[in-house]
Amino acid sequence: MFFFNKEDVYIGYSMEELSKVRDQLESKGIKYKYNVINGSGKMLGRGTTRGNFGSIGINNNYEKQYVVSVREKDYESAKYWIDKVLHS
């Protein structure tokens, strides 16, 4: 399933928050897709960033970014339920 008209409803660095967001969307029947962006795994020259420079100075809490997207028509509802679960 690929969304052509999608909106990002969550962008963060917490696996715990990602789990809450996914559980909430699933419980409300809102279809979503998520993506994990690993900053240290990006190719740079002859290898990855971590391979070329090591991991000194990298905050492991911000190594992976999580992005959750929903269909444009579900954005308002999804945002409401996500805010409710993360900020209550």
C-alpha positions as CSV (number, residue, x, y, z in Angstrom):
1,M,0.0,0.0,0.0
2,F,1.5,3.3,-1.0
3,F,0.0,6.7,-0.1
4,F,0.1,9.4,-2.8
5,N,-1.5,12.1,-0.6
6,K,0.2,11.5,2.7
7,E,0.9,13.7,5.7
8,D,3.5,13.1,8.5
9,V,1.7,13.0,11.8
10,Y,4.7,12.1,14.0
11,I,8.4,12.7,13.7
12,G,10.5,11.8,16.7
13,Y,13.4,9.9,18.1
14,S,11.7,7.7,20.8
15,M,11.0,4.1,20.1
16,E,8.6,4.2,23.1
17,E,6.6,7.1,21.6
18,L,6.6,5.4,18.2
19,S,5.1,2.3,19.8
20,K,2.4,4.4,21.5
21,V,1.6,6.2,18.2
22,R,1.3,3.0,16.3
23,D,-0.9,1.3,18.9
24,Q,-3.2,4.3,19.0
25,L,-3.6,4.5,15.3
26,E,-4.2,0.8,15.0
27,S,-6.8,0.9,17.8
28,K,-8.7,3.7,16.0
29,G,-8.5,1.9,12.6
30,I,-6.3,4.5,11.0
31,K,-4.0,3.2,8.3
32,Y,-0.4,4.4,8.5
33,K,3.1,3.8,7.2
34,Y,6.3,4.5,9.2
35,N,9.9,4.9,8.2
36,V,13.1,4.7,10.3
37,I,15.9,7.0,9.3
38,N,19.3,5.9,10.6
39,G,21.6,8.9,10.5
40,S,24.8,6.9,11.1
41,G,24.1,4.5,8.3
42,K,24.3,7.0,5.5
43,M,26.9,6.4,2.8
44,L,29.7,8.9,2.8
45,G,32.6,8.4,0.4
46,R,33.9,4.8,0.7
47,G,31.6,3.8,3.6
48,T,29.0,4.8,6.1
49,T,29.3,7.8,8.4
50,R,29.9,5.6,11.4
51,G,32.4,3.5,9.5
52,N,34.4,6.5,8.4
53,F,34.4,8.5,11.6
54,G,33.4,6.1,14.4
55,S,30.7,6.9,17.0
56,I,32.5,9.4,19.2
57,G,30.3,12.4,19.8
58,I,27.1,10.8,18.5
59,N,24.2,10.9,20.9
60,N,22.6,7.4,20.5
61,N,19.2,8.8,21.6
62,Y,19.1,10.7,18.3
63,E,20.7,8.2,16.0
64,K,17.4,7.0,14.6
65,Q,14.5,9.2,13.5
66,Y,10.9,7.7,13.2
67,V,8.4,9.2,10.8
68,V,4.7,8.1,10.8
69,S,2.5,9.1,7.8
70,V,-1.2,8.8,7.2
71,R,-3.5,9.6,4.3
72,E,-4.3,13.2,3.9
73,K,-7.9,12.6,4.7
74,D,-7.0,11.0,8.0
75,Y,-4.6,13.6,9.2
76,E,-6.8,15.6,11.6
77,S,-8.2,12.5,13.3
78,A,-4.7,10.9,13.6
79,K,-3.1,14.1,14.9
80,Y,-5.9,14.4,17.6
81,W,-5.4,10.8,18.8
82,I,-1.6,11.0,18.7
83,D,-1.6,14.2,20.7
84,K,-4.1,12.6,23.2
85,V,-1.9,9.6,23.8
86,L,1.5,11.5,23.9
87,H,0.4,14.5,26.0
88,S,-2.0,13.2,28.6
